[in-house]
Amino acid sequence: MMLAADAAQLSSGWFLENAWLIALIPAIGFGLIIAFGKKMPMKGSEIGLLSMAASTVLASGAAVQWIQRTDSADKGGEEAVGLIQAFGRSVPTVSEGGEVEPFIEPVVSTWVWWQNSGLEFGIGSSVDGLAILLLWLVAFISLLVQVFSLDYVRGDRRYTHFFAALTLFSAGMLVMVMAENMVQLILGWEIMGLCSFMLIGHWWEEYPNARAALKAFFTVRVGDVGLLVGTAIIFFGANQWAVDNLDSNGFNIAAIQAWALSGEGSHILLLMGAIALFIACIGKSGQFPLHTWLPDAMAGPTPVSSLLHSSTMVVAGVFLVARIYPVFWQGFNIDNGGLSFIAVIGGITIVIAALLAFVQDDIKKVLAYSTVSQLGYMMLGLGTGAWLPAVFHIFTHAFFKCCLFLCAGSISHSASHHSFDMKKDMGGLRKKMPFTFAAWIVSTLALAGIFPFAGFWSKDEIIDNVGNNGYDFLLIVGFGGAALTAMYMTRATYLTFFGEPRGAAAGLHDHDDFDDTHAEEHEMELLTVGAPEGPTAEEAAADAPRSLSAATNTDHHDDHHDDHHDDHHDDHHAEPHESGPLLLIPILVLAFLATISGFANATPLGEEWESIKKYVEPRPVEVPIEDYLAQGAGESLQLVMPTATGDALTADDGAKVCGFETPAAGTVCFFPAVTHAVPKLSKILAATATVVIAFAVAIAFNVAYYGRRNKHLVGLTERSRTLRGGYLFLKNKYYLDALYENVIVRWVAHPIAKAAYWMNQKIIDATVDGVGKSTRRTGQWVYDNIDQKVVDGAVNGSGFVASETGHGLQPVQSGKVSQYGALLFGAAAVGAIVLVIVNVS
Amino acid sequence: MLAVNFLLLGAVLFCIGVYGVIARRNAVLVLMSIELILNAVNLNLIAFALIKGTVDGQVFALYVVAIAAAEVGVGLAMVLMIYRNRRSIALDELSEMKG
């Protein structure tokens, strides 16, 4: 037996062991804001800011300590390399440098709040690289967005509640990210869903907002059924194995990972569990076909869109897949290069969402569809085995997409008078808002994937890995999506920052009051653009009816969703101007991160740049069960080395590989050995060229279409039936909303409602009525017969008897003492005689 | 036998007491007759204690003496009150307890 387990110390630390504080502080902050917020000098926002700042500090400390922990493990491993090499065999987990990468145990600290017959439910923190990454990301972005909100929603009628909900959301997301078991994960997941609902409907007085909130909530709920079902399936599959082998249970995430890779779970069970869980991810992460809620969710305030609906909450589904990746890995046969459900959905989502972004007039909706599309990339990566690039894309995407949303918020706050309509109220803002413009351009380049901005390193890495893992068609989808991304972002950029100022951006105040009829008014106006002054006035008048908002004559039924009534404070908005520092600082910080965050895992630059890979990706090595069980959180930890029995391991076939073969007896795997594409210059050039060409084409088209109003292009959708059909198809969002609302809801929900109503009226009400009536009859009968005759009769009868007896005995009470004495002694004598007779005989 | 004599004496005393209670009109005499009855019972208790050879009966007799004292106290107080109200203690004139 050649067991190469080398005992070494894995460093831990206060921040890692107390990571639960990161989530607890915002949770307490939420309570404080609700209780005391309105009395505070800053209406409770300072509590939210402080709690998020504290969480960010704690998360940063935990990140540093996690890096130290990983480094300490890798140093300890170097000694063991010699041992393994001495036996003359290759170890699969030896990286190119010849260094053995040991498995890094997560730091777990939990508090058991319920246990019954061996089944324990804990709540606490289980911190590994993935959790650290998300913890820091969520805490940091929450902090920036709260700073942005200080000014953005100032004077709002529910200012305090806004910060309370934002803080509660952060707490929920942090709870989910650090979840050690599925129950805690579901808890955090549902808190996020609730906060999403509350924040989308923050201005619920306006019907479209309330409707969007409900739509988001119900659509995600549809998916959440899958989360519960999937958790139950996995629990029943994994529980016995987890109890037998790991002294754990079927809710524990580490146990689920190990079970899925143990080869002892039935494949059909894994497949069913994976499908059910992925349905939850489809709902939460806005994947096709449940993506329809995410664009409508833009009805919420812009900070909400930037925090929940672009950078953090919507990646919860991606996080769930990444977290219990072994279940999907085995369930969908990703190890065999199978075309997985996840990859198909991700691929579809990339393309359909990117196409929809072309026909949106609302800047936030363009960004929303862009988010959906980018989430599709993450899912595509996970579905094809590119775990690391997908997780890395969560990281980079959060920065540049959050930045883009905050830019949109900055524009609406300072330039377009609370409108988000690019065609009506924007244009030519690049000189008036130079900082916002710069941040927007940086983030757009990052989103499109231009060197050296963040998206270049993450998105191209996904595409590269998809191709590397043998998915040729999906590779083309990835390239196509990248090209589409560049194009729609060019369109949005052009409409917002270039060309002539229109509407509010030109200083026009045509809609000062924001009331509910606002949307309908504008829908009827065929032309709201083309400011009458300026050199383009004639031109605008010439083709007035089909100017930039020529699309308004299409009959899309939910157009009123597109209108956003933003904050209602009525300070002066005379001229578009640059936003104040409270808005700009978060934007610039995020733009800076969008520039440099890609270097956190710059694979093409070489291995020393791959810090995310080193610190976040779990190592796919076999862990001896005894070592795993012996390791308590933060205790002296055994350094776990790859092990195998001697004859199973020869120089030719190498050791067993996690995720491809079942682990050796007595060991478990927690993560499959995902492949990593070796970056090639040709591929990078191909990707960059695609994007650059897309940019060039899009710029040319936009200048010709929106700038010069080229006669051949303008009105093309009116002239060509095919193009018009396609345009309408997109404008109506593939008729998915119509399908859901008019078909599914009408043909499924309405009959159910009718049947339920019928049940209610005819069966339940009838039963209740019947029971009531018969009870009344019984009561009447009881009153007439039992109460009146038996009970009252008995009472009256006994009274009557007593009265008569009393009258009968009245003469005895003569009042003569001597007579009483005679009676007494007579009775005593009679009694004595009876006693004597009884005793004698 | 000696004990039988005691019992006979007790029976005689009892009968005299009963006669006194029923026949006498003077309330004080009735109370005294009751004392006779109680003492007849005391005699019986002591006689049976003698027969059985235990002291239980004698202890009971002591209790009866104590209770008899209390009873006479209460009785005499009542008689005194009756006398103050009516200037008479003749029982046949009292019929307030007639039902």
Interface residues (C-beta under 8 A of the other chain):
Chain A: L809 Q810 V812 Q813 S814 G815 K816 V817 S818 G821 A822 F825
Chain B: V18 V21 I22 A23 R24 R25 V30 L91 D92 L94 S95 E96 M97 K98 G99
